Amino acid sequence: MIISRKKCFFEIIGLLVLITISITVFSLIIKENINYSSQSDYPMLKQPLALDVVDFTGTDMLTYMSDVIVEGKINEILPSEENNYNPQESTPESQILEKLGQDTFKNSFNPVKIQVISTLKGEEPKEIILYRSVFSAEYEPELKKGETMIFFLNNNKKSDNVFSIIHPHAGYFYVSEDNKVYPAELTSAFEKDSGKGLNDFKQNIISYVKSQPVK
């Protein structure tokens, strides 16, 4: 009887040891398969000259100046569109056109269809169209289908679900596979946000929205 109890005891101990070893090995396998992200995973963007007119002091200022802020997944890169703009007479725009010998501003846009995952500021449809000017394309991050980002947007009067980015650099934040956030523009103003957890970043934006006066 005593021998049977001892045998049973050692069998239980052996089973517990085997379980512990299995859990340890499994954890190591998972860690090896996880791709830990860093700011260096994302390209340095060219510095715009004429476009870089706003010096953002941080995400609080970026939040205040944006009409809408969303976490979104890029669904589709749409065909380019051309937009013609005829300014009123005796305006600075019309004077520029007159010097150029033209009567119409022509601008091409690269529209991108984005599925909204969560809204951090403002109200918008479940899907938005982001219009990106070809003039700023070389200064903006490349958008890839299936990629998730945080977008800081301005309303576009063209349509309810059409938006433009607030700034070709500062308006984009990458979201990595391990749910970390990285600014497309890594300046001293945004260094504290590089590598921040996605939920923490979103909560910060929401708290900025609640604390800021209405524009």
C-alpha positions in Angstrom: 0.0 0.0 0.0 2.8 2.3 1.0 4.7 1.4 -2.2 1.6 2.2 -4.3 1.3 5.6 -2.7 4.9 6.4 -3.3 4.7 5.3 -6.9 1.6 7.5 -7.4 3.4 10.4 -5.8 6.4 10.1 -8.0 4.2 9.7 -11.1 2.4 13.0 -10.2 5.8 14.8 -9.7 7.0 13.4 -13.0 3.9 14.6 -14.8 4.2 18.1 -13.3 7.9 18.3 -14.4 6.9 17.2 -17.9 4.2 19.9 -18.1 6.6 22.6 -16.8 9.2 21.6 -19.5 6.5 21.6 -22.2 5.3 25.1 -21.2 8.8 26.4 -21.2 9.7 25.0 -24.6 6.4 26.3 -26.0 7.0 29.8 -24.7 10.5 29.8 -26.2 9.1 28.8 -29.6 6.5 31.6 -29.4 9.1 34.2 -28.6 11.3 33.1 -31.5 8.3 33.6 -33.9 7.4 37.1 -32.6 8.7 39.9 -34.7 9.5 42.7 -32.3 9.1 46.1 -34.0 11.2 49.3 -33.8 11.3 52.7 -35.4 14.0 51.6 -37.7 11.5 49.3 -39.4 10.0 52.4 -41.1 11.7 54.6 -43.7 12.9 58.1 -43.1 10.9 60.5 -45.3 12.2 63.3 -47.4 11.8 66.7 -45.8 9.3 68.9 -47.6 10.3 72.5 -48.0 7.3 74.5 -49.1 4.9 72.1 -47.5 6.5 72.1 -44.0 4.7 75.2 -42.8 3.5 73.9 -39.4 5.9 73.0 -36.6 3.9 70.6 -34.5 5.0 70.6 -30.8 3.5 67.2 -30.1 0.4 64.9 -30.5 -1.6 67.3 -28.4 -1.3 70.1 -30.9 -1.7 67.6 -33.8 -5.0 66.4 -32.1 -6.3 69.9 -31.7 -5.7 70.9 -35.3 -7.2 67.7 -36.8 -10.9 67.5 -37.6 -11.0 63.7 -37.5 -8.5 61.1 -36.1 -9.0 57.4 -36.9 -7.3 54.1 -36.7 -7.8 52.6 -40.1 -6.9 49.7 -42.4 -6.0 50.5 -46.0 -8.4 48.6 -48.2 -7.7 49.8 -51.7 -5.4 52.2 -53.6 -7.8 53.9 -56.1 -7.0 55.3 -59.6 -5.6 58.8 -59.8 -8.0 61.7 -60.3 -7.4 65.2 -61.6 -9.1 68.2 -60.1 -9.4 71.6 -61.8 -9.8 74.8 -59.7 -10.8 78.2 -61.1 -10.1 80.9 -58.6 -12.1 84.2 -58.4 -10.7 87.3 -60.1 -8.4 89.6 -58.2 -7.3 86.9 -55.7 -3.7 85.8 -55.0 -4.5 82.5 -56.8 -5.7 84.3 -59.9 -2.7 86.5 -60.0 -0.4 83.5 -59.9 -2.2 81.9 -62.7 -2.1 85.1 -64.7 1.7 85.2 -64.4 1.9 81.6 -65.5 -0.4 82.3 -68.4 -3.0 79.9 -67.2 -6.6 80.2 -66.0 -7.0 77.0 -64.1 -5.1 75.2 -61.3 -4.7 71.5 -62.1 -3.9 69.1 -59.4 -3.8 65.3 -59.4 -4.8 63.1 -56.5 -4.1 59.6 -55.4 -7.2 58.5 -53.5 -7.0 55.7 -50.9 -9.9 53.8 -49.5 -9.6 53.2 -45.7 -11.7 51.0 -43.4 -12.2 52.7 -40.1 -11.3 50.5 -37.1 -11.8 53.0 -34.4 -12.5 56.7 -34.1 -10.4 58.9 -31.8 -11.9 62.3 -32.8 -14.9 63.4 -34.8 -17.5 61.4 -36.6 -17.1 59.7 -39.9 -18.5 56.8 -42.0 -17.1 53.3 -41.5 -15.1 53.8 -44.6 -13.3 57.0 -45.8 -11.5 58.2 -48.9 -8.1 59.8 -48.2 -7.1 62.2 -51.1 -3.3 62.6 -51.4 -1.9 65.2 -53.7 0.7 64.0 -56.2 2.7 67.2 -55.3 3.3 65.9 -51.8 3.5 62.2 -52.7 7.4 62.0 -52.5 7.2 63.4 -48.9 4.5 61.0 -47.6 4.8 57.4 -46.4 3.9 54.7 -48.9 0.5 53.3 -48.1 0.1 49.5 -48.6 -3.0 47.5 -48.8 -3.8 45.7 -45.5 -1.6 48.1 -43.5 -3.0 49.7 -40.4 -2.2 53.3 -39.4 -3.4 56.2 -37.3 -4.5 59.1 -39.6 -4.9 62.7 -38.5 -7.3 64.2 -41.0 -9.0 67.4 -42.2 -12.5 67.5 -43.6 -12.9 67.8 -47.3 -15.9 69.7 -48.5 -16.1 67.5 -51.7 -18.0 64.7 -49.9 -18.9 63.6 -46.4 -16.5 60.7 -46.4 -13.6 62.4 -48.2 -10.6 63.7 -46.2 -7.1 65.0 -46.6 -4.1 64.4 -44.3 -3.3 67.3 -41.9 0.4 67.1 -42.8 2.4 64.9 -45.2 4.7 63.7 -42.4 3.1 64.3 -39.0 -0.4 63.2 -40.0 0.6 59.5 -40.2 1.5 57.0 -37.4 2.4 53.4 -38.3 0.8 50.5 -36.3 3.1 47.5 -36.1 2.1 43.8 -35.9 2.9 43.8 -32.2 0.6 46.7 -31.6 3.1 49.5 -31.2 2.9 53.0 -32.7 5.6 54.7 -34.6 5.4 58.3 -36.1 6.1 58.7 -39.8 8.0 61.8 -38.8 10.5 61.1 -36.0 11.2 64.6 -34.5 11.8 65.6 -30.9 8.1 66.4 -30.7 7.1 62.8 -31.4 10.0 60.8 -29.9 8.0 60.0 -26.8 5.4 58.3 -29.0 7.8 56.0 -30.8 7.2 52.4 -29.7 4.3 53.3 -27.5 1.6 50.7 -27.1 -1.4 51.1 -29.4 -4.0 51.3 -26.6 -1.9 53.8 -24.6 -1.4 56.0 -27.7 -5.2 56.0 -28.4 -6.1 56.8 -24.8 -3.7 59.7 -24.9 -5.4 61.1 -28.0 -8.8 60.6 -26.5 -7.7 62.4 -23.3 -6.3 65.3 -25.5 -9.7 65.6 -27.3 -11.6 65.7 -24.0 -9.3 68.4 -22.5 -9.1 70.7 -25.5 -11.5 73.6 -26.2 -13.8 73.4 -29.2 -12.3 75.0 -32.3 
